[in-house]
């Protein structure tokens, strides 16, 4: 571990810092360290409240499918109470719920064990005479979760509460109609497979430097000269300023950005979640590592104003394709014997620098 600590370090002063070297993205030991030390402690965006809309709703999912395949279960006990539970039977480890369903109990189809909707053991046939039964180990494990309006996050072993991760989202965008009007455009939901290391995708998201060269359509909408980047302990925010006559927020006077023509807030939440907030709603990108050179991008769109969505000039699918193409080219480049490391643009790559420092801290002893 000491070797890893000294091998990958980023100077805290961006003006003299070099980026992570290409070897970082090829290093299997680093990939496994990040799987072990970052992701179980992270908050993952896993669903929304519409998936468990009525009492008895049961929604199964994996924490990060094909990376951390922990089977979990969201359950609505009643109108006001939601639980996130282990989806593994405490008798013989059978997966309890395989597809979304409704029911007054959680039932195992292997040997008939039953649980209440809060995860407490309820019934087991043929267990008469078993001593010290049931015990705490016979209940389903409660998994920590929290919500940002309709969006549900969970963590296997969180280092800090969710509000520390999203408080700046709430500060900038809490006035927007998330709770009452936000609904998913399910027809636009996609999972994109990207042949690149997951961190390369995050690197690309964290900076606006590439916009004039990769996103010609987006560049026509944004005033690139006024692009902003803000850093927070576990997140970053990039602000896209709209050109004259382009769609922008009608910000209230209470907003810290009142008076600016903001086209989009681009939030990154450590380590792998992006919330892109527009005048019409939110697009979500969750970057799910699969292998050291492949990841899946879960792309979802939530809309609160369909009229503004129809007026939107940003082709989000095309932007995604442009990003994926350049990230896959970078994946080829990190294997070059001639590439070692680069430098950062102090104005436009502050987010990349911040991300790299957080990654290095995660694989150190401290």
C-alpha positions in Angstrom: 0.0 0.0 0.0 2.9 2.4 0.8 4.1 1.8 -2.8 0.7 2.8 -4.2 0.7 5.9 -2.0 3.9 7.2 -3.4 3.3 5.9 -6.9 0.2 8.0 -7.5 0.1 11.5 -6.0 -1.2 14.8 -7.4 0.3 18.1 -6.4 -2.4 20.2 -4.6 -1.4 23.3 -6.6 -3.0 22.9 -10.0 -0.5 25.3 -11.7 2.4 22.9 -11.1 0.5 19.6 -11.0 0.6 16.8 -13.6 -2.3 14.6 -14.3 -2.6 10.9 -13.4 -0.3 8.9 -15.6 -1.6 6.5 -18.2 -0.4 3.6 -16.0 -3.1 4.5 -13.4 -5.9 3.5 -15.8 -4.1 0.2 -16.7 -3.2 -0.8 -13.2 -5.3 -3.8 -12.1 -4.3 -3.4 -8.5 -5.5 0.2 -8.5 -8.8 -0.9 -10.1 -9.3 -3.5 -7.3 -8.3 -1.0 -4.6 -10.9 1.5 -5.9 -13.5 -1.3 -6.0 -12.7 -2.1 -2.3 -12.1 1.4 -0.8 -14.3 3.8 -2.7 -17.5 2.2 -4.0 -18.8 0.3 -1.0 -18.6 3.6 1.0 -20.1 5.7 -1.8 -23.7 6.8 -2.3 -25.1 5.2 -5.5 -28.2 6.6 -7.2 -30.3 3.4 -7.5 -33.9 4.3 -8.3 -36.7 6.7 -7.8 -39.8 6.7 -5.7 -42.1 5.9 -8.7 -40.6 2.4 -8.7 -42.1 1.8 -5.3 -45.2 4.0 -5.6 -47.7 2.1 -3.4 -47.6 0.1 -0.1 -46.2 -3.4 -0.7 -44.1 -2.4 -3.7 -40.9 -4.4 -3.9 -38.1 -3.4 -6.3 -35.0 -5.6 -6.5 -31.6 -4.2 -7.8 -27.9 -4.8 -7.5 -25.7 -2.2 -5.8 -23.5 -1.9 -9.0 -24.4 -4.7 -11.4 -21.4 -6.7 -12.6 -19.0 -4.8 -10.4 -20.4 -5.0 -6.8 -23.1 -7.6 -7.3 -24.8 -7.1 -3.9 -28.5 -8.0 -4.3 -30.6 -5.3 -2.6 -34.3 -4.6 -2.3 -36.4 -1.4 -2.0 -39.7 -1.8 -0.2 -42.5 0.6 0.5 -44.0 -0.5 3.8 -46.7 2.2 3.9 -47.4 5.6 2.4 -44.6 7.3 4.5 -42.1 4.5 5.1 -39.5 3.0 2.7 -36.9 0.4 3.5 -33.7 -0.7 1.7 -32.9 -4.3 2.6 -30.6 -7.1 1.8 -32.3 -9.2 -0.9 -30.7 -12.5 0.4 -32.6 -14.9 2.5 -31.1 -15.4 5.9 -31.8 -19.2 5.8 -29.8 -20.5 2.9 -28.9 -17.3 0.9 -31.5 -17.6 -1.8 -32.2 -14.4 -3.7 -35.7 -13.3 -2.4 -37.2 -11.0 -5.0 -36.1 -11.3 -8.7 -38.5 -9.0 -10.4 -40.5 -6.0 -9.2 -43.7 -7.1 -7.4 -46.2 -6.2 -4.7 -47.0 -8.1 -1.6 -47.8 -7.9 2.1 -44.8 -10.0 2.9 -41.4 -10.8 1.4 -41.3 -14.5 0.7 -38.5 -16.9 -0.2 -39.5 -19.4 -2.8 -36.8 -21.9 -1.8 -37.9 -23.0 1.6 -40.8 -20.7 2.4 -39.2 -18.3 4.9 -41.2 -15.0 5.2 -40.3 -11.5 6.2 -42.3 -8.4 7.1 -41.9 -5.4 4.8 -39.5 -3.9 7.3 -37.2 -6.9 6.9 -38.1 -8.6 10.3 -38.3 -12.4 10.3 -42.0 -13.4 10.2 -42.4 -17.2 9.6 -40.4 -20.3 8.7 -42.0 -23.8 8.3 -40.5 -26.9 10.0 -38.4 -24.9 12.5 -40.2 -26.0 15.6 -37.7 -26.8 18.4 -34.9 -24.7 17.0 -33.2 -23.1 20.0 -32.6 -19.3 20.2 -34.7 -18.8 17.1 -35.4 -16.3 15.6 -32.4 -14.1 16.4 -31.1 -10.8 15.0 -29.3 -12.7 12.3 -32.6 -14.0 11.0 -33.8 -10.5 10.0 -32.8 -9.0 6.7 -30.0 -6.5 6.9 -31.1 -2.8 6.7 -29.1 -0.9 4.1 -28.6 2.8 4.5 -30.4 5.0 2.0 -31.6 8.5 1.6 -33.5 10.6 -1.0 -32.9 13.7 -3.0 -36.6 14.5 -3.7 -37.7 11.5 -5.8 -34.2 10.1 -6.4 -33.1 7.3 -4.1 -29.5 6.8 -3.1 -28.1 3.9 -1.0 -24.7 3.0 0.4 -23.3 -0.2 1.8 -21.0 1.5 4.3 -21.2 5.3 4.0 -18.4 7.6 5.2 -20.7 10.6 5.4 -24.4 11.3 5.1 -26.0 11.9 1.7 -26.7 15.6 2.5 -22.9 16.3 2.6 -22.8 15.0 -1.0 -25.8 16.9 -2.4 -26.1 20.0 -0.2 -24.8 22.2 -3.1 -27.4 20.7 -5.4 -30.0 21.6 -2.9 -28.5 25.1 -2.4 -28.5 25.9 -6.1 -31.6 23.9 -7.3 -33.7 23.2 -4.3 -36.3 25.8 -5.4 -37.0 23.8 -8.6 -40.2 21.6 -8.8 -38.4 18.2 -8.2 -40.9 16.7 -5.8 -44.3 17.3 -7.4 -43.7 17.5 -11.2 -40.6 15.4 -11.9 -41.3 12.2 -13.9 -39.0 9.9 -15.9 -39.1 9.8 -19.7 -38.8 6.0 -19.7 -38.7 5.8 -23.5 -35.4 7.7 -23.4 -33.7 5.5 -20.8 -30.5 3.9 -22.1 -27.6 1.9 -20.8 -24.5 2.7 -22.9 -21.5 0.3 -23.0 -18.2 2.2 -23.2 -14.9 0.5 -24.0 -12.9 2.6 -21.5 -11.8 2.8 -17.9 -14.6 4.4 -15.9 -12.3 7.1 -14.6 -11.6 8.3 -18.1 -15.3 9.0 -18.6 -15.3 11.0 -15.3 -12.2 12.9 -16.4 -14.0 14.0 -19.6 -17.1 15.1 -17.7 -15.1 17.2 -15.3 -13.9 19.8 -17.8 -15.3 22.2 -20.3 -12.1 22.5 -22.2 -13.2 20.0 -24.9 -16.6 21.6 -25.6 -15.6 23.7 -28.6 -13.8 20.8 -30.2 -16.0 17.8 -29.4 -19.5 19.3 -28.9 -20.1 21.8 -31.8 -23.8 21.8 -31.2 -23.5 22.4 -27.5 -21.0 25.1 -28.2 -23.5 27.0 -30.2 -25.8 27.2 -27.1 -23.2 28.0 -24.4 -21.2 31.1 -23.8 -17.8 29.3 -23.5 -15.9 32.4 -22.3 -18.0 32.5 -19.1 -18.0 28.8 -18.3 -17.6 28.2 -14.5 -16.3 25.4 -12.3 -16.8 25.2 -8.6 -15.2 22.6 -6.2 -16.7 21.1 -3.0 -15.4 18.4 -0.7 -17.2 15.5 -2.4 -18.5 17.0 -5.6 -18.0 19.6 -8.4 -20.3 21.9 -10.2 -19.8 23.2 -13.7 -22.1 26.0 -14.9 -23.0 26.5 -18.5 -24.0 30.1 -19.4 -26.5 30.4 -22.2 -25.9 32.7 -25.2 -28.4 35.4 -25.9 -31.8 34.0 -27.0 -31.0 30.5 -25.8 -33.0 28.7 -23.2 -32.0 29.5 -19.6 -33.3 29.3 -16.0 -35.7 32.0 -14.7 -33.8 32.1 -11.4 -35.4 33.5 -8.2 -33.8 36.3 -6.3 -32.8 33.9 -3.6 -30.5 32.0 -6.0 -26.7 32.5 -5.6 -26.7 32.8 -9.4 -29.5 35.3 -9.8 -28.8 37.6 -12.7 -26.9 34.9 -14.8 -28.2 33.3 -17.9 -27.7 29.7 -16.8 -28.4 27.0 -19.4 -27.3 24.1 -17.2 -25.9 23.0 -13.9 -23.6 20.1 -14.3 -23.0 18.4 -10.9 -20.6 15.5 -10.3 -21.1 13.5 -7.1 -18.1 11.4 -6.0 -17.3 9.0 -7.3 -19.5 8.2 -10.4 -22.8 10.1 -10.5 -23.7 13.1 -12.7 -26.8 15.2 -12.2 -27.3 17.6 -15.2 -30.0 20.1 -14.3 -31.7 22.1 -17.1 -34.7 24.4 -17.1 -36.9 21.5 -18.2 -35.6 18.8 -15.8 -32.7 16.5 -15.0 -30.5 14.1 -17.0 -28.7 11.5 -15.0 -25.5 9.6 -15.9 -24.3 6.9 -13.5 -20.9 5.5 -14.5 -20.8 1.8 -13.5 -17.3 0.2 -13.8 -17.4 -3.3 -15.2 -13.7 -4.2 -15.9 -10.6 -2.1 -16.0 -11.3 -1.1 -19.6 -15.1 -1.2 -19.8 -17.9 0.6 -18.1 -21.7 1.1 -18.5 -23.4 4.5 -18.4 -26.9 4.4 -17.0 -28.6 7.4 -18.7 -32.0 8.6 -17.5 -34.1 11.7 -18.1 -36.5 13.2 -15.7 -38.7 16.1 -16.9 -40.8 18.6 -15.0 -41.7 20.9 -17.9 -42.4 19.0 -21.2 -42.9 22.3 -23.1 -39.5 23.5 -22.3 -38.1 20.0 -23.0 -39.5 20.2 -26.5 -37.8 23.6 -26.9 -34.5 22.2 -25.8 -31.8 22.5 -28.4 -29.3 20.2 -26.7 -29.3 16.7 -28.4 -28.3 14.8 -25.3 -27.9 11.5 -27.2 -25.6 13.1 -29.7 -23.6 14.7 -26.9 -23.3 11.3 -25.2 -22.1 9.7 -28.4 -19.5 12.4 -28.9 -18.2 12.0 -25.3 -18.1 8.2 -25.6 -16.1 8.4 -28.8 -13.4 10.7 -27.4 -13.2 8.7 -24.1 -12.7 5.4 -26.1 -9.9 7.1 -28.1 -8.3 8.2 -24.8 -8.5 4.5 -23.7 -6.3 3.6 -26.7 -3.9 6.5 -25.9 -3.2 5.5 -22.3 -1.5 2.4 -23.6 1.0 4.4 -25.6 4.6 3.9 -24.5 5.1 7.6 -25.2 2.4 9.0 -23.0 3.3 9.6 -19.4 1.1 12.3 -17.9 -0.3 15.7 -19.0 -0.9 19.1 -17.3 -4.1 20.8 -16.2 -5.8 24.0 -17.5 -6.1 26.0 -14.2 -9.4 27.6 -15.4 -11.2 24.7 -17.1 -9.7 21.5 -15.6 -10.1 22.2 -11.9 -12.7 19.5 -11.7 -10.3 16.9 -13.2 -7.6 17.9 -10.8 -10.0 17.6 -7.8 -11.2 14.2 -9.0 -7.6 12.9 -9.4 -6.7 14.1 -5.9 -9.7 12.3 -4.4 -8.8 9.1 -6.2 -5.2 9.2 -4.9 -6.4 9.9 -1.3 -8.7 6.9 -1.5 -5.8 4.5 -2.3 -3.4 5.9 0.3 -3.2 4.8 3.9 -4.8 8.0 5.2 
